Amino acid sequence: MPETQSAPATPPPAPDWGVGRYESTAARLLPVAREVVRRAAIGAGERVLDLGCGTGNAALLAAEHTADVVGVDPAERLLEVARKRAAELGSSAGFRAGSAAAIPCAEASADVLLSVFAVIFAPDPSAAAAEMARVLAPGGRILLSAWPPRGVLQDVNGAAAGMVKAALGAPDGPPPFGWHDLDALSALFAPHGLRVQLAEVSVEFTAPSVDDYLDEQASTHPLAVSGFAVLQRHGRAEELRERLRQILEAANEDPGAFRLTCPYVVATVRGTG
C-alpha cells in the first residue's frame, strides 16, 4: 500500500557491520590493507592499532612486522572472525570491542594507527580525530584510506542510499565529512598538532560478470543487505537492483567479464614537531 502523507518519517537504520558476510568485502579490500601497511613502514617493536579492524586484514598484516598489534571494532561477529583468523595463522594480534569515538586503549599507546575504510564511517569525525590523537604516541603516525566522493562505487552507494531514504520518507542528512580531502583532514587534525599528506592509489574489483558482482554485494555487504531488506519491505528491491546493474554495466572495463578500477586515497597523519 502507498504510504500516506501523514506517516512519520523513519530514519535509515544505523549500519550494522555484523550482518551479511563482510568477509567477502574484506577479501576484496585486502590489497588496500597491504598498501596501507606498506606505507606505514612498521618497525619491529612498534605498537600498532587497527581501528575498525573488521575481519582483521590490516592487523594481521601488521603482526608480520611487530608483535604488539591490537584491532578494535564495534561488530562482535567480525571480531570473532578476526580472532579465528589470528589463531589459524598463529598471529600475536589481539582484538577487542570499541568504536572510533571511544577507543579502548590508553593514551599514547600506539606508534602506528591504521584504519582501512573504517573511521570514515564515524558519526562524529571530530570525536574520532580527538580519540586517534589521544592514543597516538609522540612521533607516531596515522594511516587511513578513504574513497573520493565521485566514482562508480559512490554512484552505486548514492543510488542505494537515496532509494532507501525515499522509501522510509527520511530527510537528507548532513553532507558526509571529506575524509578524502586534504583541506578537510588538515583542519580536522591541526588542533591536535598533526599534519596530513595524501597519496592517490587504486584497487581493482573483478567478477565473472556484472550480475555475479552485483549478486555477491547484495547478499554479503552489510550496507547492501540492510538496504535491500528495507526496500524489499517497500516493494522496491528489484528497482534498485536494476538501477545498480545499469551503473555497473556502464562502468564495466571488461566486456567479457567484469572489472572495475576504483581510486582511493591514503592519508598519512603525523605530528608537526
Helices and strands as residue ranges (DSSP letters): H 22-28, H 30-40, E 47-51, H 57-62, E 68-73, H 76-89, E 94-97, E 110-116, G 119-121, H 125-135, E 136-146, H 152-168, H 182-189, G 190-192, E 194-207, H 210-220, H 222-233, H 237-251, E 258-271
